[in-house]
Amino acid sequence: MAAKLVCRYFSHSYTPEDISRKQMESPKSSPIPDFVVNPRSAKSAPIHTQQSKTSKPRSIRPNDLNLIKTLYALVDSGSMNNALYLFEKMNHSDTYIWNVIIRGFSNHGLFQETIDFYYRMECEGIITDHFTFPFVIKACGRLLSLVDGQKVHAKLIKNGLDFDLFVCNSLIYMYFKLGFTEYAEKVFEEMPIRDLVSWNTMVGGYQIVGDGLNSLICFREMLHSGRQPDRPSMISALGGCSIEGCLHGGKEIHCQVIRSGLELDIMVQTSLIDMYAKCGRLDYAESVFNRISSKNLVAWNAIIGGYALNGHFYESFACMKRMQEDNFIPDAITMINLLPSCSQLGALLEGKCIHGFAIRKMFLPHIVLETALVDMYGKCGELKSAKCVFGQINEKNLVSWNAMIAAYAQNGWSREALELFQRLQNEPLKPDTVTISSILPAYAELASVAECKQVHAYITKLKLCSNTLTSNAMVYMYGKCGDLQSARKYFDDMLFRDVVSWNVMIMVYAIHGFGTTAIQLFSNMREKGIKPNGSTFVSLLSACSICGLVEEGWEFFNSMKGDYNIDHGIEHFGCMLDLLGRTGNLNVAKQFIEEMPLAPTARIWGSLLTASRNNNDIVLAELAAKHILSLDHDNTGCYVVLFNMYAEAGRWEDVEQIKFLMKIKGIVKTIGCCMVEVNGKTHKFVNQDKHHYQINTIYDVLDIILKKIGEDIHVDSLNKFRPEDLVDKKMNSPKNHSVKLAICFGLISTTIGNPIIIRKNTRICKDCHSAAKKISQVTKRKVIVGDSKIFHHFEDGRCSCGDYW
């Protein structure tokens, strides 16, 4: 209704019918006096004599003090509809009453109405002053409207207000809010006079754009200029330390806080908690928190977020319980701070409870909370829920898009991630380093080494290569597409390596089967003074699991809580289950699941299913499959594993039942294919392929190779097939599987001495794995096959996986 009244400025004749009876009810705190209805009863006192040439005579004079006070009271109470109705009865030539309405719109979050009313003011020829512009500039910043902001800036220059202190401070904030740092800096540099607010706006502005370093530099320049920092100064500077993880600078500011007598200020204390937590010193954060005599909800939220950020996930939930015991009701920020704990622990049930609580408390829509929910569902493997929440976000920002892209990529939906990235490019949003780092893992799943190098060139063109976040993703991309050498070179060339950099490189060595090298890299990381986190141990435990380093795996698992005070997450338990499965002690693995403090996920039961398959334990496989299908009804791999195990055991009725279930559920077995890159071009092969332009030569080479390795006559567990199925089996013999065809093509198409790199979209079968080992021995060529789980480095008749995958 307010917007309706603002836009109808071509007519000045408003009637009460324009506003509903309910909307016209005057606020209890500021009732409308009789003189609004009967102006003759009001006493007037001259205030302004300025008249507009375009204004019409009014029955109520603008210099009536009581009338202006009433307008002011209506605006302060939030009754903007009533205030506008009263405004239309007044003489519009008075700039003051326009400023009152503009201030009201701005202070009550009606920023579009603020700008519209300003344009109406301009249209009616009312003179604007230095009280008008700050509120209009604020509205432009909050609406992220650069065009309107620049128009307003040009107008105030024309009016000679470009050096007004109050106006300049507002301009600095607006340009920072819009992300135009250079414009804000130019306004600041040209100011003839700067007050403490000017400096605080600059320090806080750099924090808005995520530039913690310049925020701290500006704060130091402010101190050198002789300004005494106040509470906003300290809070903004501490925010800069939080962004940069600058613990030393944070301690210096803490000392200044004490010298300034602000150590008991609740807002400063909360900022200190946040700073220490983000700098990794949770003990300092707890110390500051415990000294707060009267804790508020913001302080509780800060310490809860600190626990989650530093990997103390259980403590974050315990802290929320203590907060509720102190009669504080969780708000949207509490939910946002707790969701990362759910993500890392795989606590899907708790995450859904938080979602339900947010709905009941009407926290939604809330862009930050909804984005956190997308992230949580993505990391818990609930992509349907993540997609649903993402679709319900009304005004998606770049962070929301990044969260959904990352959710697809993390769960192996690489093609969907790339499609969503293409949709993002059609939006008025520019991809940033987080976008690139999220999409690169998805690209690595589908691209060849040559294509990855093209992406590398694209990122270089965007000037994002020097960013650590992007560099980390580049290392992972090269490692995931099989180019371990390029991944390590890129890692060594990085100017700055954070904990994620080391985690990624350790994981790359893990998926390539070089567990000992991964452990050595962890030792180098500790020597460099880098503190490991939960993800570090996921990488380490994965390396131990893949390479069969049982003792080292248990040592790292037990040291997490004992030496580093890091809680075990669902991924850590999954890695240990993989390790237990490798030893063949399935009863211990089952007991391990039963004693877990977390609810087992499909990932956990999947580890047990894999172990059961490798040890031919059908009973335990059925138990694991039952739990998997109760959590993930469309798990294709689960049906395929059961199908093959039943077939190998000759349980044909169960085979038919699995086939029937897959048919009615519409589940189709993934068609296996291999890709090999030669001279920058990717060649694709499927089982029994007949379409490649060199297919005749490939089969000739395959026959020669199979004779050399003694597999020209293949016998494949005939007891697993019924007699009537043997004919079909012969047509689909492992002899002509895609891996063998790709290896033969690589042998005739690549230079001797270079490894043959093959990508496979499904797990490599036992027959192809055995053949690849023998081929590497007789041809003296290194063959690298990256399947859906790990990379197999075949060399001299051995595989880096140790024949367990």
C-alpha positions in Angstrom: 0.0 0.0 0.0 2.8 2.3 0.8 4.3 1.7 -2.6 1.0 2.4 -4.2 0.7 5.8 -2.5 4.3 6.7 -3.4 3.8 5.9 -7.1 0.6 7.8 -7.5 2.2 11.2 -7.4 0.5 12.5 -10.5 -2.6 13.2 -8.4 -2.6 14.9 -5.0 -6.2 14.1 -4.1 -6.1 11.0 -1.8 -9.1 9.8 0.0 -9.4 7.4 2.9 -10.8 4.9 0.4 -7.3 4.5 -0.9 -6.4 2.8 2.4 -8.3 0.0 4.0 -10.1 0.6 7.3 -7.7 -1.7 9.1 -4.6 0.0 7.7 -6.0 3.4 8.6 -6.3 2.5 12.3 -3.9 4.8 14.1 -1.1 3.3 16.3 -1.8 3.0 20.0 1.4 4.8 20.8 0.7 7.8 18.7 -3.0 8.4 18.0 -3.9 10.9 15.3 -5.3 14.1 16.9 -8.5 15.7 15.9 -6.8 18.4 13.8 -5.8 15.8 11.2 -9.5 15.5 10.4 -10.5 19.0 11.4 -7.5 21.3 10.6 -9.3 24.4 11.9 -8.9 23.2 15.5 -5.1 23.1 15.2 -2.9 26.0 16.4 -0.1 26.9 14.1 3.3 28.4 14.5 5.4 29.5 11.5 8.4 27.2 10.8 9.2 27.4 7.1 8.2 30.1 4.6 9.7 28.4 1.5 7.0 27.8 -1.2 7.3 25.7 -4.4 6.2 27.3 -7.6 4.5 24.0 -8.7 2.7 23.3 -5.4 -1.0 23.8 -5.0 -2.7 25.7 -2.2 -3.5 23.4 0.8 -6.2 23.7 3.4 -3.5 22.9 6.0 -0.4 25.1 6.3 3.0 23.3 6.4 4.2 25.4 9.2 1.7 23.9 11.7 4.1 22.5 14.4 1.5 20.0 15.8 0.8 18.6 12.4 4.5 18.1 11.7 5.0 16.4 15.1 2.1 14.1 14.3 3.7 13.2 11.0 7.0 12.5 12.7 5.2 10.3 15.3 3.5 8.3 12.6 6.7 7.7 10.8 8.5 6.7 14.0 5.8 4.2 14.9 6.0 2.6 11.4 2.5 3.7 10.3 3.8 4.7 6.9 0.4 4.4 5.2 -1.2 6.8 7.7 1.9 9.1 7.5 1.5 9.2 3.7 -2.2 10.0 3.9 -1.4 12.9 6.3 1.4 14.0 4.0 -0.9 14.4 1.1 -3.0 16.8 3.1 0.0 19.0 3.8 1.8 21.6 1.7 4.5 19.8 -0.3 6.8 22.8 -0.6 8.4 22.0 2.8 11.6 20.0 2.2 11.5 18.9 5.9 8.3 16.8 5.6 9.7 15.1 2.5 12.9 14.2 4.4 10.7 12.8 7.3 8.9 10.4 4.9 12.1 9.4 3.2 13.8 8.7 6.5 10.8 6.7 7.5 10.9 4.5 4.4 14.6 4.0 4.9 14.5 3.2 8.6 11.7 0.6 8.1 13.5 -1.2 5.3 11.3 0.1 2.5 14.2 0.9 0.3 12.6 0.9 -3.1 9.9 3.2 -1.8 12.7 5.5 -0.5 14.1 5.8 -4.0 10.7 6.2 -5.6 9.8 9.0 -3.2 13.1 10.7 -3.8 12.4 10.7 -7.6 8.9 12.1 -6.9 10.5 14.8 -4.8 12.8 15.7 -7.7 9.8 15.6 -10.2 7.8 18.1 -8.1 10.8 20.5 -7.9 11.4 20.2 -4.2 14.8 21.3 -3.1 16.9 18.4 -1.7 19.4 19.0 1.0 22.1 17.2 3.0 19.5 15.5 5.1 17.8 14.0 2.1 20.7 12.2 0.5 22.1 10.0 3.2 18.8 8.0 3.5 18.5 7.7 -0.3 22.1 6.6 -0.6 21.6 4.0 2.0 18.6 2.7 0.1 20.7 2.4 -3.1 23.3 0.4 -1.2 20.8 -1.9 0.3 19.1 -2.6 -3.0 22.5 -3.0 -4.7 21.4 -0.4 -7.3 24.6 1.1 -8.8 22.6 3.0 -11.5 20.4 4.8 -8.9 23.4 5.3 -6.6 25.4 7.0 -9.4 22.4 9.2 -10.3 22.1 10.3 -6.7 25.9 10.9 -6.5 25.7 13.1 -9.6 22.8 15.1 -8.2 24.5 15.9 -4.9 27.6 17.0 -6.8 25.4 19.3 -8.8 23.9 20.6 -5.5 27.4 21.2 -4.1 27.0 18.6 -1.4 29.8 16.2 -2.5 32.1 17.4 0.3 29.5 17.2 3.0 30.8 15.0 5.8 27.6 13.1 6.5 26.8 12.6 2.8 30.4 11.4 2.0 30.2 8.8 4.8 27.0 7.5 3.3 28.6 7.3 -0.2 31.5 5.3 1.1 29.2 2.8 2.7 27.1 2.5 -0.4 30.0 1.9 -2.8 31.4 -0.8 -0.4 28.0 -2.4 -0.2 27.9 -2.4 -4.0 31.4 -3.9 -4.2 33.0 -0.9 -5.8 36.0 -0.5 -3.5 37.9 1.9 -5.7 34.9 4.3 -5.8 34.7 4.2 -2.0 38.4 4.9 -1.7 38.2 7.8 -4.1 35.4 9.5 -2.1 37.4 9.0 1.1 40.6 10.3 -0.3 38.9 13.5 -1.6 37.1 14.3 1.7 38.5 17.6 3.0 37.5 16.6 6.6 37.2 13.1 8.0 35.7 12.2 11.3 35.8 8.9 13.3 32.7 7.7 11.4 34.6 8.2 8.1 37.4 5.9 9.3 35.0 3.4 10.8 33.1 3.2 7.5 36.3 2.5 5.6 37.5 -0.2 8.1 34.0 -1.8 8.1 33.6 -1.4 4.4 36.7 -3.4 3.6 35.3 -6.1 5.9 32.0 -6.1 3.9 33.9 -6.9 0.7 35.9 -9.6 2.5 39.2 -7.7 2.3 40.5 -8.2 5.9 44.0 -7.1 5.1 43.1 -3.6 3.9 40.6 -3.4 6.8 43.5 -3.8 9.2 45.8 -1.5 7.3 43.1 1.2 7.3 42.6 0.7 11.1 46.3 1.2 11.6 46.3 4.4 9.5 43.4 5.6 11.6 45.5 5.1 14.8 48.4 6.9 13.2 46.2 9.8 12.4 45.5 10.4 16.1 42.0 9.1 16.1 40.9 7.2 19.3 39.1 4.0 18.3 35.6 3.5 19.7 33.4 0.4 19.8 32.5 0.3 16.1 36.3 0.7 15.3 37.2 -2.3 17.4 34.4 -4.5 16.1 35.3 -3.8 12.5 39.0 -4.3 13.1 38.4 -7.6 14.8 36.2 -8.6 11.8 39.2 -8.0 9.6 41.3 -10.3 11.8 38.6 -12.9 11.6 38.7 -12.8 7.8 42.5 -13.1 7.5 42.9 -15.5 10.4 45.3 -12.9 11.9 45.7 -14.1 15.5 48.6 -11.7 16.3 46.7 -8.7 15.1 43.6 -9.8 17.0 45.6 -10.0 20.2 46.9 -6.5 19.6 43.4 -5.2 19.2 42.3 -7.1 22.3 45.0 -5.1 24.2 43.6 -1.9 22.8 40.1 -2.9 23.8 41.4 -3.3 27.4 43.2 0.0 27.3 40.1 1.7 26.0 37.9 0.3 28.8 35.7 -1.7 26.4 36.6 -5.2 27.7 33.2 -5.5 29.3 31.2 -4.3 26.3 29.0 -7.2 25.2 29.3 -6.4 21.5 33.1 -6.2 21.6 33.3 -9.4 23.7 31.2 -11.2 21.1 33.5 -9.9 18.3 36.5 -11.2 20.3 34.9 -14.7 20.6 34.3 -14.7 16.8 37.8 -13.6 16.1 39.5 -16.1 18.3 37.3 -19.0 17.1 38.1 -18.2 13.4 41.8 -17.9 14.2 41.7 -21.5 15.6 42.1 -20.5 19.3 38.9 -21.9 20.7 40.4 -21.9 24.2 40.7 -18.1 24.1 37.2 -17.8 22.7 35.9 -19.9 25.6 37.8 -17.7 28.1 36.3 -14.5 26.8 32.8 -16.1 26.7 33.0 -17.4 30.3 33.9 -13.8 31.5 30.7 -12.4 30.1 28.5 -11.7 33.1 25.3 -11.2 31.2 25.4 -13.3 28.1 23.0 -12.5 25.3 21.8 -14.6 22.3 24.5 -13.1 20.0 27.3 -14.3 22.4 25.8 -17.8 22.6 25.6 -17.9 18.8 29.2 -16.8 18.4 30.5 -19.6 20.7 28.2 -22.2 19.1 29.6 -21.2 15.7 33.1 -21.3 17.0 32.7 -24.9 18.2 31.3 -26.0 14.8 34.0 -24.1 12.9 36.8 -25.8 14.8 35.5 -29.3 14.5 33.9 -29.6 18.0 30.6 -30.7 16.6 29.2 -32.4 19.7 30.1 -29.4 21.8 28.2 -27.1 19.5 25.0 -29.1 20.2 25.8 -29.2 24.0 26.3 -25.5 24.0 22.9 -24.9 22.4 21.3 -27.0 25.1 23.0 -24.9 27.8 21.8 -21.8 26.0 18.2 -23.1 26.1 18.6 -23.9 29.8 19.4 -20.2 30.3 16.0 -19.4 28.8 17.3 -18.3 25.4 15.3 -19.3 22.4 17.4 -20.2 19.3 17.1 -17.9 16.4 17.9 -18.2 12.7 21.6 -17.5 13.3 21.7 -20.4 15.9 20.3 -22.7 13.2 22.9 -21.4 10.7 25.8 -22.1 13.1 24.5 -25.6 14.0 24.0 -26.8 10.4 27.7 -27.2 9.7 28.0 -29.6 12.6 25.2 -31.7 11.1 27.0 -31.6 7.7 30.3 -32.8 9.1 28.8 -35.5 11.4 26.4 -36.7 8.7 23.7 -36.0 11.2 20.8 -35.9 8.7 18.1 -36.4 11.3 19.3 -33.5 13.4 19.6 -31.4 10.3 16.0 -32.2 9.4 14.9 -31.3 12.9 16.6 -27.9 12.5 14.8 -27.4 9.2 11.5 -28.3 10.8 12.2 -25.9 13.7 13.0 -23.1 11.3 9.7 -23.7 9.5 7.7 -23.7 12.7 9.3 -20.6 14.0 8.8 -18.9 10.6 12.5 -18.2 10.1 12.0 -18.9 6.4 12.5 -17.4 3.9 16.0 -16.5 5.0 18.6 -16.5 2.3 21.5 -17.4 4.6 19.6 -20.1 6.5 18.2 -21.6 3.2 21.7 -21.7 1.8 23.0 -23.4 4.9 20.3 -26.0 4.5 21.3 -26.6 0.9 24.8 -27.2 2.0 23.8 -29.5 4.9 21.5 -31.7 2.7 24.2 -31.8 0.0 26.9 -33.0 2.4 24.5 -35.5 3.9 23.8 -36.9 0.5 20.1 -35.8 0.4 20.2 -34.2 -3.0 16.5 -34.2 -3.5 16.0 -32.1 -0.3 18.9 -29.8 -1.3 17.3 -29.3 -4.7 13.9 -28.6 -3.1 15.3 -26.0 -0.7 17.3 -24.4 -3.5 14.2 -24.2 -5.7 12.3 -22.4 -2.9 14.8 -19.6 -2.5 13.1 -16.6 -4.0 16.1 -14.4 -4.7 19.1 -16.6 -5.1 22.5 -15.0 -4.5 25.9 -16.3 -5.7 26.5 -18.2 -2.4 23.2 -20.1 -2.9 24.2 -21.1 -6.5 27.7 -22.1 -5.2 26.2 -24.3 -2.5 23.9 -26.2 -4.9 26.8 -26.7 -7.5 29.0 -28.0 -4.7 26.2 -30.4 -3.5 26.0 -31.9 -7.0 29.7 -32.2 -7.3 30.3 -33.7 -3.9 27.7 -36.4 -4.6 29.0 -37.4 -8.0 26.3 -35.7 -10.0 29.0 -34.0 -12.1 26.9 -33.5 -15.2 24.1 -31.8 -13.2 26.7 -29.6 -11.6 28.0 -28.5 -15.0 24.5 -27.9 -16.2 23.7 -25.7 -13.2 27.0 -23.8 -13.8 25.8 -23.1 -17.3 22.5 -21.8 -15.9 24.4 -19.5 -13.5 26.3 -18.0 -16.4 22.9 -16.8 -17.8 22.1 -15.0 -14.5 23.3 -11.5 -13.7 25.9 -13.0 -11.3 29.6 -13.3 -12.0 31.2 -16.6 -10.9 33.8 -16.1 -8.2 36.6 -18.3 -6.7 34.2 -20.4 -4.7 32.2 -21.1 -7.9 35.3 -22.2 -9.7 36.6 -24.3 -6.9 33.1 -26.0 -6.6 32.8 -26.7 -10.3 36.4 -28.0 -11.0 35.9 -31.3 -9.1 32.8 -31.9 -11.3 34.7 -31.0 -14.4 37.5 -33.4 -13.3 35.1 -36.3 -13.3 34.2 -35.8 -16.9 37.1 -34.1 -18.6 40.4 -35.4 -20.0 43.8 -34.0 -19.1 43.8 -31.8 -22.2 40.4 -30.4 -21.3 41.5 -29.7 -17.8 44.5 -27.8 -19.2 42.0 -25.7 -21.2 40.0 -25.0 -18.0 43.3 -24.0 -16.4 43.9 -21.5 -19.2 40.4 -20.1 -18.7 40.9 -19.6 -15.0 44.3 -17.9 -15.7 42.5 -15.5 -18.1 40.1 -14.7 -15.2 43.1 -13.9 -13.1 41.9 -16.4 -10.4 44.9 -18.7 -10.4 46.7 -16.9 -7.6 43.8 -17.5 -5.2 44.4 -20.3 -2.8 40.9 -21.6 -3.0 41.1 -21.9 -6.8 44.6 -23.4 -6.6 43.4 -26.1 -4.2 40.6 -27.1 -6.7 43.2 -27.1 -9.5 45.4 -29.6 -7.6 42.4 -31.8 -7.1 41.3 -31.6 -10.7 44.6 -32.6 -12.1 44.8 -35.5 -9.5 41.3 -36.7 -10.3 41.9 -36.8 -14.0 45.0 -39.0 -13.5 47.8 -36.5 -13.9 49.5 -36.9 -10.5 52.7 -35.2 -11.7 50.9 -32.0 -12.7 48.9 -32.0 -9.5 52.1 -32.2 -7.4 53.9 -29.5 -9.5 50.9 -27.2 -9.1 50.9 -27.8 -5.4 54.7 -27.1 -5.1 54.3 -23.9 -7.1 51.5 -22.4 -4.9 52.5 -19.2 -3.2 50.5 -19.9 -0.1 49.3 -23.2 1.1 46.5 -23.5 3.7 45.3 -26.6 5.5 43.0 -27.4 2.6 45.9 -27.4 0.2 47.7 -30.1 2.2 44.4 -32.0 2.7 43.8 -32.1 -1.1 47.3 -33.2 -2.0 47.1 -36.0 0.7 43.8 -37.1 -0.8 45.2 -37.1 -4.3 48.0 -39.4 -3.2 45.4 -41.5 -1.4 43.2 -42.1 -4.5 46.2 -43.0 -6.5 47.2 -45.6 -4.0 50.4 -44.0 -2.6 49.6 -44.2 1.1 53.1 -44.0 2.3 53.7 -40.8 0.4 50.5 -39.4 1.8 51.6 -40.1 5.3 55.0 -38.5 4.6 53.2 -35.4 3.3 51.2 -35.2 6.5 54.5 -35.2 8.4 55.8 -32.3 6.2 52.6 -30.5 6.9 53.0 -30.7 10.7 56.7 -29.6 10.3 55.4 -26.5 8.5 53.2 -25.6 11.6 49.9 -26.3 9.8 47.3 -27.6 12.2 45.3 -30.5 10.8 41.5 -30.6 10.9 38.8 -33.2 10.4 39.2 -33.2 6.6 42.9 -33.9 7.0 42.2 -37.1 8.8 39.6 -38.1 6.2 42.4 -37.9 3.6 44.8 -39.8 5.8 42.4 -42.5 6.8 41.4 -42.9 3.1 45.1 -43.4 2.2 45.5 -46.0 4.9 42.3 -47.8 3.8 43.1 -47.8 0.1 46.7 -49.0 0.8 45.9 -51.5 3.6 47.9 -49.6 6.2 45.9 -51.0 9.1 48.1 -50.1 12.1 48.7 -46.6 10.8 45.0 -46.1 10.2 44.1 -47.0 13.8 46.9 -44.8 15.1 45.6 -41.8 13.2 42.0 -42.5 14.1 42.8 -42.7 17.8 45.0 -39.6 17.7 42.2 -37.4 16.4 40.6 -36.9 19.8 43.6 -37.6 22.0 46.2 -35.4 20.3 44.2 -32.9 18.3 40.8 -32.8 20.1 38.9 -33.4 16.8 35.6 -35.3 17.0 35.1 -38.3 14.8 32.7 -37.6 11.9 30.7 -40.0 9.7 33.4 -40.0 7.0 36.1 -41.0 9.6 34.0 -44.0 10.6 33.4 -44.9 7.0 37.2 -44.9 6.3 37.8 -47.2 9.3 35.0 -49.6 8.1 36.8 -49.7 4.7 40.0 -50.6 6.6 38.3 -53.3 8.7 36.7 -54.7 5.5 40.1 -55.0 4.0 41.3 -57.2 6.9 38.4 -59.5 6.3 37.2 -59.4 9.9 33.6 -58.7 9.1 32.2 -59.4 12.5 34.4 -56.7 14.0 33.2 -54.4 11.2 29.6 -55.1 12.1 30.3 -54.5 15.8 32.1 -51.3 14.9 28.9 -50.0 13.2 26.7 -51.0 16.2 29.0 -49.1 18.6 29.2 -46.0 16.5 27.9 -42.8 18.4 26.3 -41.6 15.1 23.4 -43.1 13.2 24.9 -45.1 10.3 24.3 -43.6 6.8 24.1 -45.3 3.4 27.9 -44.5 3.1 28.6 -46.6 6.3 26.4 -49.6 5.2 28.0 -49.3 1.7 31.4 -49.9 3.2 30.1 -53.0 4.8 28.5 -54.2 1.6 31.8 -53.7 -0.3 33.6 -55.7 2.4 31.0 -58.4 2.2 31.3 -58.6 -1.6 35.1 -58.9 -1.4 34.8 -61.7 1.2 31.8 -63.5 -0.4 29.6 -63.1 2.7 26.1 -63.0 1.3 24.3 -62.9 4.7 26.1 -59.8 5.8 25.7 -58.3 2.3 22.0 -58.7 2.5 21.9 -57.0 5.9 24.0 -54.1 4.6 21.8 -53.9 1.5 18.6 -53.8 3.5 19.8 -50.8 5.5 21.1 -49.0 2.3 17.8 -49.4 0.5 15.9 -48.1 3.5 18.0 -45.0 3.4 18.6 -44.7 -0.4 15.8 -46.4 -2.4 17.4 -45.9 -5.8 20.9 -47.1 -5.0 21.8 -48.8 -8.3 25.1 -50.1 -7.1 23.5 -52.0 -4.2 21.2 -53.9 -6.6 24.0 -54.7 -8.9 26.3 -56.1 -6.1 23.5 -58.3 -4.8 22.7 -59.5 -8.4 26.2 -60.6 -9.0 26.6 -62.2 -5.6 23.4 -64.2 -6.0 24.5 -65.2 -9.5 27.9 -66.4 -8.3 26.2 -68.4 -5.5 23.7 -69.9 -8.0 20.7 -68.4 -6.2 18.6 -67.9 -9.4 15.3 -67.1 -7.7 17.0 -64.3 -5.8 18.6 -63.1 -9.1 15.1 -63.0 -10.7 13.7 -61.1 -7.7 16.5 -58.5 -8.0 15.9 -58.1 -11.7 12.1 -57.7 -11.1 12.7 -55.1 -8.4 15.1 -53.1 -10.6 12.5 -53.3 -13.4 9.6 -52.0 -11.4 11.7 -49.2 -9.8 13.0 -48.2 -13.2 16.6 -48.8 -12.1 19.0 -49.5 -15.0 22.5 -50.7 -14.6 25.1 -48.0 -15.6 26.6 -48.8 -18.9 30.3 -49.1 -18.3 32.6 -47.2 -20.6 36.3 -46.1 -20.8 37.9 -43.0 -22.1 41.5 -42.7 -23.2 43.1 -39.5 -24.4 45.5 -39.4 -27.4 46.9 -36.2 -29.0 44.3 -34.1 -27.2 41.4 -36.1 -28.4 39.3 -38.4 -26.2 38.3 -41.8 -27.5 35.5 -43.7 -25.8 35.0 -47.5 -25.6 32.2 -49.7 -24.3 32.1 -53.4 -23.8 32.2 -55.4 -27.1 32.7 -52.1 -29.0 32.4 -52.2 -32.8 32.3 -48.5 -33.7 35.8 -47.1 -33.3 37.5 -46.3 -36.6 40.5 -48.6 -35.6 38.4 -51.3 -34.1 39.8 -54.1 -36.3 43.4 -53.2 -35.5 42.5 -53.0 -31.8 41.0 -56.5 -31.7 44.0 -57.9 -33.6 46.3 -56.3 -30.9 44.0 -57.6 -28.2 44.3 -61.2 -29.5 48.1 -61.0 -29.6 48.2 -59.5 -26.0 45.8 -62.1 -24.6 47.9 -64.9 -26.0 51.0 -63.4 -24.5 49.5 -63.2 -21.0 47.8 -66.6 -21.3 44.2 -65.4 -21.4 43.3 -66.2 -25.0 40.9 -68.9 -23.7 38.9 -67.3 -20.9 37.0 -69.3 -18.3 34.9 -67.1 -16.1 33.3 -68.9 -13.1 30.8 -70.9 -15.2 29.0 -72.0 -12.1 27.6 -68.5 -11.7 25.5 -68.8 -14.9 22.7 -71.1 -15.9 23.2 -73.2 -19.0 20.6 -71.1 -20.9 22.6 -67.9 -20.0 26.0 -69.2 -21.3 25.3 -68.2 -24.9 24.5 -64.6 -23.8 27.6 -64.7 -21.6 29.8 -65.7 -24.4 28.5 -62.7 -26.4 29.5 -60.4 -23.5 32.8 -62.1 -22.6 35.2 -60.1 -20.4 37.7 -60.7 -23.2 36.2 -57.7 -25.0 35.6 -55.4 -22.0 36.1 -51.7 -22.5 39.2 -51.5 -20.3 41.1 -54.0 -22.4 40.1 -52.3 -25.6 41.2 -48.9 -24.3 44.5 -50.3 -23.2 45.2 -51.9 -26.6 44.3 -48.6 -28.3 46.7 -46.8 -26.0 49.5 -49.2 -26.8 49.2 -48.6 -30.5 48.6 -44.8 -30.3 50.9 -43.4 -27.6 54.6 -43.0 -27.4 56.6 -45.7 -25.7 57.7 -44.5 -22.2 54.5 -42.5 -21.6 51.9 -43.9 -19.3 48.5 -44.9 -20.7 45.8 -43.1 -18.8 42.3 -44.5 -18.9 39.1 -43.2 -17.2 36.3 -45.6 -16.4 32.9 -44.6 -15.1 32.3 -47.8 -13.1 34.3 -50.1 -10.9 36.9 -52.1 -12.8 36.1 -55.8 -12.8 38.4 -58.6 -11.5 39.1 -59.9 -15.0 40.2 -56.6 -16.4 42.2 -55.8 -13.3 44.0 -59.1 -13.6 44.6 -58.6 -17.3 45.9 -55.0 -16.8 48.6 -56.3 -14.4 49.8 -58.9 -16.8 49.7 -56.4 -19.8 51.9 -54.0 -17.8 54.4 -56.7 -17.2 54.7 -58.1 -20.8 54.6 -54.7 -22.5 56.8 -52.9 -20.0 54.3 -50.0 -20.1 52.7 -48.2 -17.2 48.9 -48.3 -17.3 46.8 -46.0 -15.1 43.1 -46.8 -14.8 40.9 -44.4 -12.8 37.6 -46.2 -12.0 34.7 -44.8 -10.0 36.6 -45.2 -6.7 40.4 -45.0 -7.1 43.2 -44.9 -9.6 45.0 -48.2 -10.3 48.6 -47.8 -11.2 49.6 -51.0 -13.0 53.4 -51.5 -13.4 55.6 -54.5 -13.7 52.7 -56.9 -13.0 51.6 -55.1 -9.8 48.8 -52.7 -8.9 49.0 -49.8 -6.4 45.7 -50.9 -4.8 47.2 -54.2 -3.6 44.3 -56.1 -5.3 41.7 -54.6 -3.0 39.3 -52.0 -4.2 
